[in-house]
Amino acid sequence: MRGEHKLSTKDKQLPAHPLARGVVEGKLRSLARVCRLVDDAVGPYRDLLKQLFPHTGRAWTVGITGVPGAGKSTLTNHLIASLRAKDMKVAVLAIDPTSPFSGGAILGDRIRMQRHHGDDGVFIRSLATRGALGGLSRSAADLIRVCDAWGADVVLVETVGVGQDELEVTRTVDTTLVVMAPGMGDDIQAIKAGLLECADVFAVNKADRDGADITARQIEVMISIGQTVAGSSKTAGHGATHGHHGPHAACGAKKDRHVAPTTGVGLEGDWSPPIDMCVATKGKGVEEVLDHLEAHHRWLMGTEAGQARRLSRLREAMRTQLRNTLIEHAVSVMGEQLEAAVQSVAQRQVDPYTASEQLVEGFRRGC
């Protein structure tokens, strides 16, 4: 996986800006400074992103999400160690809830990853949501690219854990890991359509607790139902190449290891999310989780279905970027008209729908 999707730095012109050049050269200090500028949207952050973009496109991005208290940070901590054991450069973006006092990140996730402090091959940054919905921060997608340009082989993005509205992460990363745990209402969570749509791999953490097998079985049943519904419009047998991988035992029990197929010519069909049992506090079952995450990456890069999914996500990202750029530009050039429209709506002189249409028409004429 290392280096397979990106030309070496020497094959590309180094960025002109010293900070961007430092990021491409792998300097942690430059990476930290650029991340701060991008996250705060200040200074030459947009120019830095433009200069860094030619040096992106190699990193594998993994989103780690799930309900609060499921053990996402602890599992992430062990995944970092496993990836570093494979000599992979790792960046972690830990999305924390916004502090009501300072407006910054509470840093709870980062505290749990202190064992990696001092490792030059690991970069960890906490980000505040700052009111952004969907479990990610506003700047998450841009910061992933910055870490990619730094040379990260893997970028782990741990979401804030807001429940079942975290579909934003699936539009941002290559592979999504959903972490669940018994005794947290997962019998209800498992039937949420959003959760099933979000997951590429399931990890039932705290598998040494009562109810873990029940949680895994409920997820398995819902995946089977989803596949039956999805397959009703397909021909018989289509998409069966990646059969469902049931829950895998951990903690010393017998393991039923069914890893998804590796890259190969002719691999077709949809990905069926495997379910792994683990105990992150003890590091048990973590390797099985990583095995399936890597298997999904191979599927993503080596099948037509996987390539189509990557293109769909890129298309969605471009639409989001276009929407944000248009809004920023329209607000900056139509500040007075916007304020006048607000006053008109407030005085009931015009409805907000007509006012919006008038603003759009005025913006179009100005273009």
Secondary structure, 3 states (H helix, E strand, C coil): CCCCCCCCHHHCCCCCCHHHHHHHCCCHHHHHHHHHHHHHCCCCHHHHHHHHHHHCCCCEEEEEEECCCCCHHHHHHHHHHHHHHCCCCEEEEEEECECCCCCCECCHHHHCCHHHCCCCCEEEEEEECCCCCCCCCCCHHHHHHHHHHHCCCEEEEECCCCCCCCHHHHHCCCEEEEEECCCCCHHHHCCCHHHHHHCCEEEECCCCCCCHHHHHHHHHHHHHHHHHHHHCCCCCCCCCCCCCCCEECCCCCCCCCCCCCCCCCCCCCCCCCCEEECEHHHCECHHHHHHHHHHHHHHHHHCHHHHHHHHHHHHHHHHHHHHHHHHHHHHHHCHHHHHHHHHHHHCCCCCHHHHHHHHHHHHHHHC
